[in-house]
Amino acid sequence: MDPSKRDDILNQARQEIALANAQMLLQTVADKCFRKCVYKPGTSLDNSEQKCVAMCMDRYMDAWDLTAKTYASRLQREMS
């Protein structure tokens, strides 16, 4: 297999893994925030439930982002 073909396959695999991770993250956030914020599921969310879910998702994503940046920084330090 020539190097460019191998690189293409590796890049495609990385993209698929990144997409799967993003889907997993969104599903996890939705599940956790829904359980935390919605006590009586109905046909729609009331205003307080909407705010709670939005804030919960924001906090979760901020924590995820900080963790990812810290992990990447640590990996860079260990590689050098």
PDB file of N, CA, C and O in Angstrom:
ATOM      1  N   MET A   1       0.851  -1.176   0.000  1.00  0.00           N
ATOM      2  CA  MET A   1       0.000   0.000   0.000  1.00  0.00           C
ATOM      3  C   MET A   1       0.895   1.237   0.000  1.00  0.00           C
ATOM      4  O   MET A   1       1.827   1.342   0.797  1.00  0.00           O
ATOM      5  N   ASP A   2       0.601   2.166  -0.901  1.00  0.00           N
ATOM      6  CA  ASP A   2       1.446   3.356  -0.974  1.00  0.00           C
ATOM      7  C   ASP A   2       1.130   4.303   0.191  1.00  0.00           C
ATOM      8  O   ASP A   2       0.025   4.277   0.732  1.00  0.00           O
ATOM      9  N   PRO A   3       2.100   5.137   0.574  1.00  0.00           N
ATOM     10  CA  PRO A   3       1.940   6.006   1.751  1.00  0.00           C
ATOM     11  C   PRO A   3       0.740   6.962   1.677  1.00  0.00           C
ATOM     12  O   PRO A   3       0.096   7.212   2.695  1.00  0.00           O
ATOM     13  N   SER A   4       0.435   7.491   0.508  1.00  0.00           N
ATOM     14  CA  SER A   4      -0.692   8.432   0.426  1.00  0.00           C
ATOM     15  C   SER A   4      -2.024   7.717   0.656  1.00  0.00           C
ATOM     16  O   SER A   4      -2.931   8.271   1.277  1.00  0.00           O
ATOM     17  N   LYS A   5      -2.136   6.499   0.160  1.00  0.00           N
ATOM     18  CA  LYS A   5      -3.358   5.707   0.376  1.00  0.00           C
ATOM     19  C   LYS A   5      -3.511   5.383   1.862  1.00  0.00           C
ATOM     20  O   LYS A   5      -4.606   5.465   2.420  1.00  0.00           O
ATOM     21  N   ARG A   6      -2.394   5.014   2.492  1.00  0.00           N
ATOM     22  CA  ARG A   6      -2.412   4.700   3.923  1.00  0.00           C
ATOM     23  C   ARG A   6      -2.811   5.935   4.729  1.00  0.00           C
ATOM     24  O   ARG A   6      -3.607   5.834   5.662  1.00  0.00           O
ATOM     25  N   ASP A   7      -2.263   7.099   4.375  1.00  0.00           N
ATOM     26  CA  ASP A   7      -2.596   8.337   5.073  1.00  0.00           C
ATOM     27  C   ASP A   7      -4.076   8.685   4.908  1.00  0.00           C
ATOM     28  O   ASP A   7      -4.720   9.148   5.849  1.00  0.00           O
ATOM     29  N   ASP A   8      -4.607   8.459   3.713  1.00  0.00           N
ATOM     30  CA  ASP A   8      -6.031   8.712   3.474  1.00  0.00           C
ATOM     31  C   ASP A   8      -6.902   7.826   4.364  1.00  0.00           C
ATOM     32  O   ASP A   8      -7.886   8.286   4.944  1.00  0.00           O
ATOM     33  N   ILE A   9      -6.532   6.566   4.461  1.00  0.00           N
ATOM     34  CA  ILE A   9      -7.296   5.625   5.290  1.00  0.00           C
ATOM     35  C   ILE A   9      -7.209   6.021   6.760  1.00  0.00           C
ATOM     36  O   ILE A   9      -8.212   5.988   7.473  1.00  0.00           O
ATOM     37  N   LEU A  10      -6.014   6.395   7.216  1.00  0.00           N
ATOM     38  CA  LEU A  10      -5.845   6.822   8.607  1.00  0.00           C
ATOM     39  C   LEU A  10      -6.653   8.085   8.898  1.00  0.00           C
ATOM     40  O   LEU A  10      -7.289   8.186   9.947  1.00  0.00           O
ATOM     41  N   ASN A  11      -6.633   9.040   7.985  1.00  0.00           N
ATOM     42  CA  ASN A  11      -7.403  10.270   8.184  1.00  0.00           C
ATOM     43  C   ASN A  11      -8.899   9.993   8.236  1.00  0.00           C
ATOM     44  O   ASN A  11      -9.615  10.572   9.053  1.00  0.00           O
ATOM     45  N   GLN A  12      -9.364   9.114   7.369  1.00  0.00           N
ATOM     46  CA  GLN A  12     -10.781   8.759   7.382  1.00  0.00           C
ATOM     47  C   GLN A  12     -11.146   8.075   8.703  1.00  0.00           C
ATOM     48  O   GLN A  12     -12.196   8.361   9.280  1.00  0.00           O
ATOM     49  N   ALA A  13     -10.290   7.179   9.180  1.00  0.00           N
ATOM     50  CA  ALA A  13     -10.549   6.503  10.451  1.00  0.00           C
ATOM     51  C   ALA A  13     -10.582   7.512  11.596  1.00  0.00           C
ATOM     52  O   ALA A  13     -11.435   7.420  12.478  1.00  0.00           O
ATOM     53  N   ARG A  14      -9.663   8.469  11.588  1.00  0.00           N
ATOM     54  CA  ARG A  14      -9.644   9.501  12.636  1.00  0.00           C
ATOM     55  C   ARG A  14     -10.931  10.320  12.616  1.00  0.00           C
ATOM     56  O   ARG A  14     -11.495  10.621  13.667  1.00  0.00           O
ATOM     57  N   GLN A  15     -11.388  10.677  11.434  1.00  0.00           N
ATOM     58  CA  GLN A  15     -12.619  11.456  11.314  1.00  0.00           C
ATOM     59  C   GLN A  15     -13.823  10.665  11.820  1.00  0.00           C
ATOM     60  O   GLN A  15     -14.697  11.218  12.488  1.00  0.00           O
ATOM     61  N   GLU A  16     -13.867   9.389  11.505  1.00  0.00           N
ATOM     62  CA  GLU A  16     -14.979   8.555  11.962  1.00  0.00           C
ATOM     63  C   GLU A  16     -14.958   8.398  13.478  1.00  0.00           C
ATOM     64  O   GLU A  16     -16.010   8.404  14.117  1.00  0.00           O
ATOM     65  N   ILE A  17     -13.775   8.260  14.052  1.00  0.00           N
ATOM     66  CA  ILE A  17     -13.651   8.155  15.508  1.00  0.00           C
ATOM     67  C   ILE A  17     -14.069   9.465  16.164  1.00  0.00           C
ATOM     68  O   ILE A  17     -14.777   9.457  17.170  1.00  0.00           O
ATOM     69  N   ALA A  18     -13.633  10.591  15.599  1.00  0.00           N
ATOM     70  CA  ALA A  18     -14.006  11.900  16.143  1.00  0.00           C
ATOM     71  C   ALA A  18     -15.520  12.093  16.091  1.00  0.00           C
ATOM     72  O   ALA A  18     -16.112  12.606  17.041  1.00  0.00           O
ATOM     73  N   LEU A  19     -16.146  11.690  14.997  1.00  0.00           N
ATOM     74  CA  LEU A  19     -17.597  11.803  14.871  1.00  0.00           C
ATOM     75  C   LEU A  19     -18.297  10.918  15.898  1.00  0.00           C
ATOM     76  O   LEU A  19     -19.260  11.352  16.530  1.00  0.00           O
ATOM     77  N   ALA A  20     -17.831   9.698  16.070  1.00  0.00           N
ATOM     78  CA  ALA A  20     -18.426   8.790  17.054  1.00  0.00           C
ATOM     79  C   ALA A  20     -18.278   9.357  18.463  1.00  0.00           C
ATOM     80  O   ALA A  20     -19.208   9.272  19.265  1.00  0.00           O
ATOM     81  N   ASN A  21     -17.115   9.934  18.769  1.00  0.00           N
ATOM     82  CA  ASN A  21     -16.904  10.537  20.087  1.00  0.00           C
ATOM     83  C   ASN A  21     -17.834  11.724  20.303  1.00  0.00           C
ATOM     84  O   ASN A  21     -18.384  11.886  21.392  1.00  0.00           O
ATOM     85  N   ALA A  22     -18.015  12.550  19.289  1.00  0.00           N
ATOM     86  CA  ALA A  22     -18.908  13.703  19.403  1.00  0.00           C
ATOM     87  C   ALA A  22     -20.350  13.248  19.623  1.00  0.00           C
ATOM     88  O   ALA A  22     -21.065  13.821  20.446  1.00  0.00           O
ATOM     89  N   GLN A  23     -20.775  12.225  18.894  1.00  0.00           N
ATOM     90  CA  GLN A  23     -22.130  11.705  19.065  1.00  0.00           C
ATOM     91  C   GLN A  23     -22.316  11.135  20.467  1.00  0.00           C
ATOM     92  O   GLN A  23     -23.359  11.341  21.087  1.00  0.00           O
ATOM     93  N   MET A  24     -21.318  10.425  20.967  1.00  0.00           N
ATOM     94  CA  MET A  24     -21.389   9.861  22.308  1.00  0.00           C
ATOM     95  C   MET A  24     -21.465  10.980  23.350  1.00  0.00           C
ATOM     96  O   MET A  24     -22.249  10.900  24.296  1.00  0.00           O
ATOM     97  N   LEU A  25     -20.644  12.027  23.173  1.00  0.00           N
ATOM     98  CA  LEU A  25     -20.653  13.152  24.101  1.00  0.00           C
ATOM     99  C   LEU A  25     -22.025  13.818  24.129  1.00  0.00           C
ATOM    100  O   LEU A  25     -22.565  14.075  25.205  1.00  0.00           O
ATOM    101  N   LEU A  26     -22.586  14.095  22.974  1.00  0.00           N
ATOM    102  CA  LEU A  26     -23.899  14.744  22.926  1.00  0.00           C
ATOM    103  C   LEU A  26     -24.983  13.876  23.549  1.00  0.00           C
ATOM    104  O   LEU A  26     -25.856  14.389  24.249  1.00  0.00           O
ATOM    105  N   GLN A  27     -24.940  12.584  23.308  1.00  0.00           N
ATOM    106  CA  GLN A  27     -25.938  11.684  23.895  1.00  0.00           C
ATOM    107  C   GLN A  27     -25.795  11.639  25.415  1.00  0.00           C
ATOM    108  O   GLN A  27     -26.794  11.664  26.134  1.00  0.00           O
ATOM    109  N   THR A  28     -24.560  11.572  25.901  1.00  0.00           N
ATOM    110  CA  THR A  28     -24.313  11.542  27.343  1.00  0.00           C
ATOM    111  C   THR A  28     -24.798  12.824  28.000  1.00  0.00           C
ATOM    112  O   THR A  28     -25.465  12.785  29.034  1.00  0.00           O
ATOM    113  N   VAL A  29     -24.461  13.961  27.396  1.00  0.00           N
ATOM    114  CA  VAL A  29     -24.886  15.253  27.939  1.00  0.00           C
ATOM    115  C   VAL A  29     -26.409  15.337  27.961  1.00  0.00           C
ATOM    116  O   VAL A  29     -26.996  15.739  28.965  1.00  0.00           O
ATOM    117  N   ALA A  30     -27.034  14.966  26.880  1.00  0.00           N
ATOM    118  CA  ALA A  30     -28.496  15.029  26.813  1.00  0.00           C
ATOM    119  C   ALA A  30     -29.124  14.139  27.882  1.00  0.00           C
ATOM    120  O   ALA A  30     -30.059  14.561  28.563  1.00  0.00           O
ATOM    121  N   ASP A  31     -28.627  12.925  28.037  1.00  0.00           N
ATOM    122  CA  ASP A  31     -29.173  12.006  29.041  1.00  0.00           C
ATOM    123  C   ASP A  31     -29.003  12.557  30.451  1.00  0.00           C
ATOM    124  O   ASP A  31     -29.962  12.597  31.223  1.00  0.00           O
ATOM    125  N   LYS A  32     -27.792  12.980  30.790  1.00  0.00           N
ATOM    126  CA  LYS A  32     -27.524  13.472  32.144  1.00  0.00           C
ATOM    127  C   LYS A  32     -28.327  14.730  32.454  1.00  0.00           C
ATOM    128  O   LYS A  32     -28.924  14.840  33.524  1.00  0.00           O
ATOM    129  N   CYS A  33     -28.341  15.668  31.531  1.00  0.00           N
ATOM    130  CA  CYS A  33     -29.041  16.926  31.776  1.00  0.00           C
ATOM    131  C   CYS A  33     -30.555  16.724  31.797  1.00  0.00           C
ATOM    132  O   CYS A  33     -31.253  17.365  32.582  1.00  0.00           O
ATOM    133  N   PHE A  34     -31.058  15.857  30.959  1.00  0.00           N
ATOM    134  CA  PHE A  34     -32.493  15.589  30.958  1.00  0.00           C
ATOM    135  C   PHE A  34     -32.908  14.976  32.291  1.00  0.00           C
ATOM    136  O   PHE A  34     -33.910  15.384  32.878  1.00  0.00           O
ATOM    137  N   ARG A  35     -32.140  13.993  32.774  1.00  0.00           N
ATOM    138  CA  ARG A  35     -32.463  13.363  34.062  1.00  0.00           C
ATOM    139  C   ARG A  35     -32.397  14.366  35.203  1.00  0.00           C
ATOM    140  O   ARG A  35     -33.201  14.308  36.135  1.00  0.00           O
ATOM    141  N   LYS A  36     -31.436  15.289  35.131  1.00  0.00           N
ATOM    142  CA  LYS A  36     -31.252  16.270  36.203  1.00  0.00           C
ATOM    143  C   LYS A  36     -32.343  17.335  36.190  1.00  0.00           C
ATOM    144  O   LYS A  36     -32.781  17.782  37.251  1.00  0.00           O
ATOM    145  N   CYS A  37     -32.782  17.742  35.016  1.00  0.00           N
ATOM    146  CA  CYS A  37     -33.626  18.931  34.890  1.00  0.00           C
ATOM    147  C   CYS A  37     -35.108  18.667  34.654  1.00  0.00           C
ATOM    148  O   CYS A  37     -35.933  19.534  34.944  1.00  0.00           O
ATOM    149  N   VAL A  38     -35.462  17.521  34.148  1.00  0.00           N
ATOM    150  CA  VAL A  38     -36.861  17.273  33.777  1.00  0.00           C
ATOM    151  C   VAL A  38     -37.441  16.238  34.733  1.00  0.00           C
ATOM    152  O   VAL A  38     -37.105  15.055  34.680  1.00  0.00           O
ATOM    153  N   TYR A  39     -38.323  16.721  35.610  1.00  0.00           N
ATOM    154  CA  TYR A  39     -38.895  15.843  36.626  1.00  0.00           C
ATOM    155  C   TYR A  39     -40.182  15.176  36.163  1.00  0.00           C
ATOM    156  O   TYR A  39     -40.456  14.029  36.517  1.00  0.00           O
ATOM    157  N   LYS A  40     -40.970  15.897  35.370  1.00  0.00           N
ATOM    158  CA  LYS A  40     -42.233  15.353  34.872  1.00  0.00           C
ATOM    159  C   LYS A  40     -42.257  15.513  33.354  1.00  0.00           C
ATOM    160  O   LYS A  40     -42.745  16.523  32.848  1.00  0.00           O
ATOM    161  N   PRO A  41     -41.736  14.530  32.626  1.00  0.00           N
ATOM    162  CA  PRO A  41     -41.732  14.654  31.161  1.00  0.00           C
ATOM    163  C   PRO A  41     -43.146  14.832  30.613  1.00  0.00           C
ATOM    164  O   PRO A  41     -44.092  14.177  31.053  1.00  0.00           O
ATOM    165  N   GLY A  42     -43.259  15.717  29.661  1.00  0.00           N
ATOM    166  CA  GLY A  42     -44.548  15.964  29.015  1.00  0.00           C
ATOM    167  C   GLY A  42     -44.320  16.172  27.533  1.00  0.00           C
ATOM    168  O   GLY A  42     -43.339  15.696  26.962  1.00  0.00           O
ATOM    169  N   THR A  43     -45.238  16.886  26.926  1.00  0.00           N
ATOM    170  CA  THR A  43     -45.129  17.113  25.488  1.00  0.00           C
ATOM    171  C   THR A  43     -44.106  18.182  25.145  1.00  0.00           C
ATOM    172  O   THR A  43     -43.610  18.235  24.020  1.00  0.00           O
ATOM    173  N   SER A  44     -43.784  19.047  26.127  1.00  0.00           N
ATOM    174  CA  SER A  44     -42.768  20.080  25.895  1.00  0.00           C
ATOM    175  C   SER A  44     -42.122  20.448  27.227  1.00  0.00           C
ATOM    176  O   SER A  44     -42.649  20.146  28.297  1.00  0.00           O
ATOM    177  N   LEU A  45     -40.974  21.104  27.136  1.00  0.00           N
ATOM    178  CA  LEU A  45     -40.276  21.551  28.340  1.00  0.00           C
ATOM    179  C   LEU A  45     -40.793  22.929  28.734  1.00  0.00           C
ATOM    180  O   LEU A  45     -41.011  23.787  27.878  1.00  0.00           O
ATOM    181  N   ASP A  46     -40.991  23.136  30.050  1.00  0.00           N
ATOM    182  CA  ASP A  46     -41.364  24.482  30.465  1.00  0.00           C
ATOM    183  C   ASP A  46     -40.110  25.359  30.505  1.00  0.00           C
ATOM    184  O   ASP A  46     -38.999  24.875  30.289  1.00  0.00           O
ATOM    185  N   ASN A  47     -40.294  26.634  30.780  1.00  0.00           N
ATOM    186  CA  ASN A  47     -39.204  27.601  30.718  1.00  0.00           C
ATOM    187  C   ASN A  47     -38.059  27.244  31.671  1.00  0.00           C
ATOM    188  O   ASN A  47     -36.891  27.330  31.290  1.00  0.00           O
ATOM    189  N   SER A  48     -38.380  26.846  32.894  1.00  0.00           N
ATOM    190  CA  SER A  48     -37.323  26.523  33.861  1.00  0.00           C
ATOM    191  C   SER A  48     -36.561  25.264  33.446  1.00  0.00           C
ATOM    192  O   SER A  48     -35.349  25.181  33.644  1.00  0.00           O
ATOM    193  N   GLU A  49     -37.260  24.288  32.874  1.00  0.00           N
ATOM    194  CA  GLU A  49     -36.590  23.081  32.392  1.00  0.00           C
ATOM    195  C   GLU A  49     -35.665  23.404  31.225  1.00  0.00           C
ATOM    196  O   GLU A  49     -34.556  22.876  31.144  1.00  0.00           O
ATOM    197  N   GLN A  50     -36.118  24.268  30.323  1.00  0.00           N
ATOM    198  CA  GLN A  50     -35.284  24.672  29.190  1.00  0.00           C
ATOM    199  C   GLN A  50     -34.012  25.356  29.669  1.00  0.00           C
ATOM    200  O   GLN A  50     -32.922  25.064  29.178  1.00  0.00           O
ATOM    201  N   LYS A  51     -34.151  26.266  30.627  1.00  0.00           N
ATOM    202  CA  LYS A  51     -32.983  26.975  31.167  1.00  0.00           C
ATOM    203  C   LYS A  51     -32.036  26.004  31.865  1.00  0.00           C
ATOM    204  O   LYS A  51     -30.819  26.078  31.695  1.00  0.00           O
ATOM    205  N   CYS A  52     -32.607  25.094  32.650  1.00  0.00           N
ATOM    206  CA  CYS A  52     -31.790  24.117  33.373  1.00  0.00           C
ATOM    207  C   CYS A  52     -31.007  23.235  32.403  1.00  0.00           C
ATOM    208  O   CYS A  52     -29.809  23.022  32.588  1.00  0.00           O
ATOM    209  N   VAL A  53     -31.672  22.726  31.380  1.00  0.00           N
ATOM    210  CA  VAL A  53     -31.005  21.866  30.395  1.00  0.00           C
ATOM    211  C   VAL A  53     -29.906  22.644  29.678  1.00  0.00           C
ATOM    212  O   VAL A  53     -28.805  22.128  29.484  1.00  0.00           O
ATOM    213  N   ALA A  54     -30.200  23.881  29.284  1.00  0.00           N
ATOM    214  CA  ALA A  54     -29.202  24.697  28.581  1.00  0.00           C
ATOM    215  C   ALA A  54     -27.984  24.958  29.464  1.00  0.00           C
ATOM    216  O   ALA A  54     -26.847  24.822  29.012  1.00  0.00           O
ATOM    217  N   MET A  55     -28.217  25.330  30.717  1.00  0.00           N
ATOM    218  CA  MET A  55     -27.093  25.603  31.625  1.00  0.00           C
ATOM    219  C   MET A  55     -26.305  24.333  31.919  1.00  0.00           C
ATOM    220  O   MET A  55     -25.075  24.357  31.970  1.00  0.00           O
ATOM    221  N   CYS A  56     -27.009  23.236  32.110  1.00  0.00           N
ATOM    222  CA  CYS A  56     -26.348  21.954  32.373  1.00  0.00           C
ATOM    223  C   CYS A  56     -25.456  21.567  31.197  1.00  0.00           C
ATOM    224  O   CYS A  56     -24.310  21.160  31.385  1.00  0.00           O
ATOM    225  N   MET A  57     -25.984  21.696  29.995  1.00  0.00           N
ATOM    226  CA  MET A  57     -25.203  21.340  28.808  1.00  0.00           C
ATOM    227  C   MET A  57     -23.996  22.263  28.657  1.00  0.00           C
ATOM    228  O   MET A  57     -22.910  21.809  28.296  1.00  0.00           O
ATOM    229  N   ASP A  58     -24.179  23.558  28.930  1.00  0.00           N
ATOM    230  CA  ASP A  58     -23.057  24.499  28.861  1.00  0.00           C
ATOM    231  C   ASP A  58     -21.961  24.123  29.852  1.00  0.00           C
ATOM    232  O   ASP A  58     -20.781  24.101  29.503  1.00  0.00           O
ATOM    233  N   ARG A  59     -22.353  23.829  31.079  1.00  0.00           N
ATOM    234  CA  ARG A  59     -21.359  23.454  32.102  1.00  0.00           C
ATOM    235  C   ARG A  59     -20.645  22.162  31.723  1.00  0.00           C
ATOM    236  O   ARG A  59     -19.427  22.056  31.863  1.00  0.00           O
ATOM    237  N   TYR A  60     -21.397  21.189  31.249  1.00  0.00           N
ATOM    238  CA  TYR A  60     -20.812  19.906  30.863  1.00  0.00           C
ATOM    239  C   TYR A  60     -19.814  20.092  29.723  1.00  0.00           C
ATOM    240  O   TYR A  60     -18.722  19.523  29.743  1.00  0.00           O
ATOM    241  N   MET A  61     -20.198  20.891  28.730  1.00  0.00           N
ATOM    242  CA  MET A  61     -19.309  21.126  27.586  1.00  0.00           C
ATOM    243  C   MET A  61     -18.068  21.912  28.007  1.00  0.00           C
ATOM    244  O   MET A  61     -16.972  21.640  27.517  1.00  0.00           O
ATOM    245  N   ASP A  62     -18.227  22.883  28.911  1.00  0.00           N
ATOM    246  CA  ASP A  62     -17.068  23.628  29.419  1.00  0.00           C
ATOM    247  C   ASP A  62     -16.105  22.696  30.144  1.00  0.00           C
ATOM    248  O   ASP A  62     -14.891  22.772  29.954  1.00  0.00           O
ATOM    249  N   ALA A  63     -16.658  21.815  30.975  1.00  0.00           N
ATOM    250  CA  ALA A  63     -15.812  20.861  31.700  1.00  0.00           C
ATOM    251  C   ALA A  63     -15.118  19.913  30.728  1.00  0.00           C
ATOM    252  O   ALA A  63     -13.937  19.607  30.894  1.00  0.00           O
ATOM    253  N   TRP A  64     -15.842  19.450  29.717  1.00  0.00           N
ATOM    254  CA  TRP A  64     -15.268  18.561  28.703  1.00  0.00           C
ATOM    255  C   TRP A  64     -14.126  19.255  27.973  1.00  0.00           C
ATOM    256  O   TRP A  64     -13.064  18.668  27.760  1.00  0.00           O
ATOM    257  N   ASP A  65     -14.354  20.512  27.591  1.00  0.00           N
ATOM    258  CA  ASP A  65     -13.352  21.287  26.862  1.00  0.00           C
ATOM    259  C   ASP A  65     -12.097  21.480  27.712  1.00  0.00           C
ATOM    260  O   ASP A  65     -10.981  21.299  27.225  1.00  0.00           O
ATOM    261  N   LEU A  66     -12.278  21.845  28.970  1.00  0.00           N
ATOM    262  CA  LEU A  66     -11.135  22.033  29.865  1.00  0.00           C
ATOM    263  C   LEU A  66     -10.363  20.730  30.040  1.00  0.00           C
ATOM    264  O   LEU A  66      -9.132  20.726  30.011  1.00  0.00           O
ATOM    265  N   THR A  67     -11.075  19.639  30.220  1.00  0.00           N
ATOM    266  CA  THR A  67     -10.429  18.337  30.376  1.00  0.00           C
ATOM    267  C   THR A  67      -9.647  17.960  29.122  1.00  0.00           C
ATOM    268  O   THR A  67      -8.516  17.483  29.217  1.00  0.00           O
ATOM    269  N   ALA A  68     -10.234  18.166  27.961  1.00  0.00           N
ATOM    270  CA  ALA A  68      -9.560  17.832  26.700  1.00  0.00           C
ATOM    271  C   ALA A  68      -8.306  18.678  26.504  1.00  0.00           C
ATOM    272  O   ALA A  68      -7.267  18.163  26.092  1.00  0.00           O
ATOM    273  N   LYS A  69      -8.398  19.975  26.797  1.00  0.00           N
ATOM    274  CA  LYS A  69      -7.233  20.854  26.650  1.00  0.00           C
ATOM    275  C   LYS A  69      -6.124  20.467  27.620  1.00  0.00           C
ATOM    276  O   LYS A  69      -4.949  20.445  27.252  1.00  0.00           O
ATOM    277  N   THR A  70      -6.495  20.164  28.853  1.00  0.00           N
ATOM    278  CA  THR A  70      -5.508  19.765  29.853  1.00  0.00           C
ATOM    279  C   THR A  70      -4.840  18.461  29.450  1.00  0.00           C
ATOM    280  O   THR A  70      -3.624  18.320  29.578  1.00  0.00           O
ATOM    281  N   TYR A  71      -5.621  17.515  28.968  1.00  0.00           N
ATOM    282  CA  TYR A  71      -5.082  16.229  28.533  1.00  0.00           C
ATOM    283  C   TYR A  71      -4.134  16.404  27.352  1.00  0.00           C
ATOM    284  O   TYR A  71      -3.059  15.804  27.323  1.00  0.00           O
ATOM    285  N   ALA A  72      -4.528  17.224  26.380  1.00  0.00           N
ATOM    286  CA  ALA A  72      -3.676  17.468  25.210  1.00  0.00           C
ATOM    287  C   ALA A  72      -2.372  18.143  25.622  1.00  0.00           C
ATOM    288  O   ALA A  72      -1.304  17.805  25.112  1.00  0.00           O
ATOM    289  N   SER A  73      -2.462  19.088  26.535  1.00  0.00           N
ATOM    290  CA  SER A  73      -1.267  19.777  27.021  1.00  0.00           C
ATOM    291  C   SER A  73      -0.334  18.801  27.733  1.00  0.00           C
ATOM    292  O   SER A  73       0.883  18.843  27.555  1.00  0.00           O
ATOM    293  N   ARG A  74      -0.915  17.938  28.527  1.00  0.00           N
ATOM    294  CA  ARG A  74      -0.107  16.943  29.242  1.00  0.00           C
ATOM    295  C   ARG A  74       0.572  15.988  28.262  1.00  0.00           C
ATOM    296  O   ARG A  74       1.745  15.653  28.431  1.00  0.00           O
ATOM    297  N   LEU A  75      -0.154  15.556  27.252  1.00  0.00           N
ATOM    298  CA  LEU A  75       0.437  14.676  26.243  1.00  0.00           C
ATOM    299  C   LEU A  75       1.595  15.358  25.529  1.00  0.00           C
ATOM    300  O   LEU A  75       2.627  14.735  25.282  1.00  0.00           O
ATOM    301  N   GLN A  76       1.430  16.639  25.195  1.00  0.00           N
ATOM    302  CA  GLN A  76       2.501  17.378  24.525  1.00  0.00           C
ATOM    303  C   GLN A  76       3.739  17.456  25.406  1.00  0.00           C
ATOM    304  O   GLN A  76       4.857  17.268  24.926  1.00  0.00           O
ATOM    305  N   ARG A  77       3.546  17.733  26.692  1.00  0.00           N
ATOM    306  CA  ARG A  77       4.689  17.812  27.620  1.00  0.00           C
ATOM    307  C   ARG A  77       5.410  16.475  27.710  1.00  0.00           C
ATOM    308  O   ARG A  77       6.639  16.425  27.719  1.00  0.00           O
ATOM    309  N   GLU A  78       4.645  15.399  27.777  1.00  0.00           N
ATOM    310  CA  GLU A  78       5.248  14.076  27.911  1.00  0.00           C
ATOM    311  C   GLU A  78       5.947  13.633  26.630  1.00  0.00           C
ATOM    312  O   GLU A  78       6.906  12.863  26.683  1.00  0.00           O
ATOM    313  N   MET A  79       5.474  14.115  25.475  1.00  0.00           N
ATOM    314  CA  MET A  79       6.086  13.735  24.204  1.00  0.00           C
ATOM    315  C   MET A  79       7.385  14.495  23.955  1.00  0.00           C
ATOM    316  O   MET A  79       8.237  14.027  23.199  1.00  0.00           O
ATOM    317  N   SER A  80       7.549  15.674  24.588  1.00  0.00           N
ATOM    318  CA  SER A  80       8.765  16.452  24.326  1.00  0.00           C
ATOM    319  C   SER A  80       9.837  16.209  25.351  1.00  0.00           C
ATOM    320  O   SER A  80      10.917  16.792  25.264  1.00  0.00           O
TER     321      SER A  80
END
